Amino acid sequence: MLTDTLQELVNEITNKTNYLSVKESSLPYYISSFLSMNSSKKESENIIEYVSYIIDVDRLPSLYKKPLMELIRRFEFSPLSFYSFNFSFKTGFFYNCTPKKQDNEYAMLQWIRCRGYKNIDALELKWSFLTEESRTSEYLKLYKYAQKEVIKELKKMKPLVDQFNKDTSGLLSELYAVEMNRVF
């Protein structure tokens, strides 16, 4: 009963933000973890502080949407693909990405060149002669390089990311207070 109430509460609050969601298969885990903690070990009695949220970039306020869409666009030809953008009270904004093989390898190599990759000339010369296994190995190196480039970009966006964390934490806390007053 309490589990269902907490799930409903989290979903209700999340839906009101318009840009956050919770993976339905993960929500029971967050709730059971929260309920299993002793009160003395809980940092907060607020369930929303124990949930990791998925950010729907398309539904973000334009203040945040435009820079994130631009970040995604800048990595379009990179060897990585953004899997998700997320938010939690503990970590704030974070992202998940996966390796991606580019259909247009020339565009990927050009992207790597523009980002200042040290061995790009040698890589371009040998690229067409690489076996599939060797290419996979090179893709992983390039993916790791692209991840470092994402981190550099996000460091440049730090004031915006900090503001997003503050605004989202505040919004979720306000919605929690409203829902708690309504329910109890």
N, C-alpha and C positions, 0 to 999 in steps of 0.2 A: 504494500500500500504506500509506504513512504517512498519507496523506489519509484513507483509510478508518478507520484506527486512531484518528486524532484526532476524526473525526466520531463514531465509536462512543463514545469517551471523553466527549466533550461531552454526547452524548445520555444516556449512563449516569448521569453526574453530575446533569444537569438533571432526569431522571426521579426521582431519589432525593430531590430537594427537595420534590416533591409540588405545588409552586405555581409553578414556572418552566418555561418551554418555549422552544425556539428554532425560529424559522420555518425549516422544512426547506429552502426555496428559498434562504435566506440563509446557511445553514451552510457550503456550499462556498466562498462568497465570504470568510467569516471565516477559514476554514482556509487558503485560497490566499494571502490577504493576510498571514497570520501566517507562512506558510512562505516567502514571497517577501522578507520583511524580513531584512536582514543582522543577524547577531547583535549587532553594535555598536549598531544602531538600536532593537533591542527593549528595551522597558522591563522585560519579564519573559519568561521562558521558559514561562510558564504560559498555555496556550491559552485557558482559561476567562476570563482577564482581557481578551480581545480580542473577546468575544462579547456581543451585546445580547440580553437575555432578555425574554420576554413574561411578564407576571405574570397568573396566573389568580386574580383577586380572590376568587372563591368558595372557593378552596382555601387561602387564606392562613390562618395562625394567627389566632385571634379578636382578639388584641391589635391586629393591623393590619387585619383584615377589616372589623370594625365601623366604624372611622373612614372607611375608603375607601368602604364601601357608603353611609354617611351623606353623604359628599361627593357621590357619584353621585346620591343621592336629592335633595339640595339643588339640584342643577342639572337635575332632571327636566324642568322647564318652561322652561328657558333655551333660547336659540337655538343651543346647541352640544350635541354628542353626544360622549362619550368614546369614542374609537376603540380605544385600548389604553393599558394601564399597562405600563411597561417598567423594566428595571434593567440597568445596565452598571457595570463597575468604574470607568470614567472619569467618568461623569456621575451615578452613583447612580440614584435613583428619578426617572423622568420619565414624562410622559403625552403622548398624541397625541389630538387632538380634531378634529372636523369640524363645519362649519355644519349646522344642522338646522332645517328648517321645521317649526314646531309645528302639529299638527292643531287644537289649542285655542289660538288666538291670544290670546284673552282671558286665559288662564292665563299665557301668555308675557308679555304686557304687565303683568300683575299682578306677575309675578316681577321684571321690570325695575323696576317702581315700588318694590317692597320692597327692591331692591338700591341704590336711591338714584340712579337714572339722572336726569340733570338735565332733559332735555327731554321727559319722559314725558307731561306734560299735552298739549303740542302734538302729540306723536306719536299719542297716543290719538285726538285730535280728527280728525286727517287720515287715520288708518289705513284706514278703510273707503273712502276716496276715492282711494287710491293705485292706480296701474296696477301690473300684475305686475312690470314692470321697476323701478318705483320701490320696490316692496316688497322686491324682491331687494336693491336698494341699501341699504335700511334694515336688512334682515336682516344684511347684512355688517357694518354699523356696530354693530348689537346683538351680533353674534357676537364682534367685537373687544372690546366692553365686557365680555361674559361671560368671555372669556379672561383679562382683567385681574382679574376677580372670582375666577377659579380660582386665579390666582397669589396673591391676597390670602389665600384660604383655605389654600393650601399653606404660606404663610409662618406662619400660625397653627399649622400642624401640624408645623413644622420639627423640634422635638425627636423626634417620632414618626418622621418621615421619616429623620432622622439615625440613629435607633436601627435602623430597618429596613435602611438601607444598611450599617450596621456588622454587624448580625446576618446579613444575606444574604451579604455579602462573606466573613464568617467561615465560614459554612456551606459556601459553594462552595469556599473554600480547604481546609477540612478534608476535604471529599469528594474534592477533587483529590488531596490527599496520600494518602488511603486508596486511591484507585484507582491511583495511581502505584505504591504499594507492592505492590498486588495484581498489576498487570500486569507490572511490571519487577522 
